[in-house]
Amino acid sequence: FQILERDATEADFASMSESFSQILDSLLVSEDVKGAVAVLHRFDKISQKPELTREHQAMVKRIREAFAKRMAEPERIQTVGQYLTLAKNMDELAVKAYFSVLSADQIPFLIEMLEGMERVEGRRVLIDVLAEMGRPTPGVFAERLTHRSSNVVKDMLAIIDRIDPPNKLDLYAKCLENPNPMIRLESIKVMMRAPVIAR
């Protein structure tokens, strides 16, 4: 970071980006998700230093954007997913901060990760992340309410409940037609928790 702040020039952009990419991979392999997020935040602090020229600040921001883009690549998201599954002392806040760099394009990828996640803590983190990321598009979760797995439907119901769209009762009602009695029961439970709106 000292090199980035003091001596780096536009000619060093490619090599610096690659170096930080290697740092990212090293952090993820060592299960230091918090460290990866800290690097991202460090870029933000450096880019705001008044003693840097505008050109230097712009270059730091570009390196930061390249780093965030690398964080959002499928293989690195999958590595964080493995961390969610296997880490003995999982840092939930760090994982949420890491996933906050993802765009809506990664929602299907995270849903697939949730479908395969057996660890309760991991499922909880992914539900929180998806509810935040998918707030503008609850329909992507409603599409999976017809899934054959009761666990998947339960998770989708939980996400929709967190998002709280105006038509959520209509979305829940779709589950009442599901042939799986466990899914019908779960939808009834969620509907009973929903507040009654006076008409």
N, C-alpha and C positions, 0 to 999 in steps of 0.2 A: 504493500500500500504506500510505503514511503516513495518508492520509485514512481508510482502512479501519480502521487501528489506533486513531486518535485521535478522529476527528470523526463517523464514520458511525453512524447510528442505524437502528432498524428501518424507519423511513420511507424510508431510502435503499436498502433491499434490492434492489428491482427495477432501479433505475438502476445500482447497483454491479454486479449480476449481468450486465446488458447490457454494461457497459463492459469487464468481464473477458472476456465472450464475444467482443467485438471484438478484444481483445488476443490471444485464442487464435487467431482467424482470421488476424490479422496475422502471428503467429509461424509458423503452418503455411504460409502463402503464401510466406514467406521461408525455408522449409525449416528452421526452428529448432524441431525436435521436442524437443530437449533443453530449450529455453527453456519450452515448454509444460509439460513435466514439472516444471521448477523452480518455476513458478507454483503448481502443485498442492502441492508440498512447502512452499512459503512459507505457504500457507493453514494447513497443519498446524502450523507453528511459531508463527504468530500466535495460533491458537486455544488454544495451550497456555501463553500468557503469563499469569503469575499476577496481574499488575497489572490485567488486564481483568476486568470484571464477568462473572458467569455469563451474563447476557443477551447481552453483547457477544460472548463466546466462542461462544455458541450461534448467533448471527447469522453469524459468520465461518465456522462449520462448515456452515451452510446455503448460504452463497455457494460454499464449497468443493464441496459436493455438486452444486450447480447447474452449476459449472464442469466437474466430472467427467462429469456427464450430457451436457453439450455435447460433450465430448471423444469420447463414445461414440456420437454421432449418425452415421448412415451416410455423409453427405457428408464429414465430417471424417475418418472412418476411411479413406475412399477417397483423401483428400488425402495421408494418411500412406502409403497404398499406392503412390501416385504417387512419393512421396519414396523409397520402397524401390526403385522401378524406375529412377528417373532421377538420384538424388543422386550426385554424383561422390565425395564423402567421407561415406558413410553412417555414422551413429552407431547401431550395432546395439543397444547398451545402452539408448540413449534410446528407440528404437522399442519394445523389450521393456517398458520402464517405462511407456511410453504405453499400450500394449495391455494392461497389467496392470489398468487401470481397467475393462476390458470385462467383461461377464458371459458366462455360458455361452450366452445367447441370441444372441450375436454369432458363435458358432462357425461356423454355416453360411456367414455372410458372409465370414469369414476363409478358409474352405475354398475358396470361389469365387475369392477373391483369389489363393490359392495355385495354383489350377488355371490361372489366367491369367498367373502370374508366370514370366517367362523368365530373369530375373537369378538367378544361382546364389546370391549372397549374400542376396538377398531371400527366396528359397525357404528357405534355412537358418534365417533369422530366424522366418519364419512357422511352420516345422515346430517350432521350439523353443517358440514361443508357444502353438501349438495343443496340443502335448504336455502343457504345464503346465495350460492351461485345461481340456482335455478329459480330464484324469486320472480323474475320477469316472465318465466316460461314454465308454469306448473304443468302444462299439458304433456311435457316430455315424461313426467312421472306418471301421469294419468294413463298414458299409453301402456304402462306395464302393470296396471291393476288387473289385467286378465291373465297374468303370468300363472303358470301351473304351480309354482312354489308358494306356499303360504308365507314363508319367511320373506320372500321378495315383496309380495303384496303388502305385508305388514310394514316393511321398511318404506315402501312408496307411500303408504297411508300416513306414516309418521312424518315423512318429508312434506307432504301436502298439508298436513296439520300445522307444521311449523310455518310454512309459507302463508297459510290462511287466505287463499283466494276467495273472492266473493261467491263463486260457484262450487265451493268445496263439497257441500252436501250432495249436489248432483253428481260429482265425481265419486263420492263414497257410494252412492246408490248403485253404481255400476257393479260393485262387488256383490250386491245382494243376489245377482243372477248367476254368480259363480257356482259351479257344481260342487266345489270343495266346501264342506260345512265349516271348516276352520276359518276359511277366508270370509265366509258370510258372517260368522260370529265376530271376527275381528272388526269388520266394517260396522257392525251394529254397535260395538263398544266405542269406536271412534265417533260415530254419529251421536251417541248418547252424551259424549263429553262436549260436543259442539254446543255453543250457546244458542238459545232459541231467540230468533229475531222477531220482534213484534211487527205485525203487519197492520 
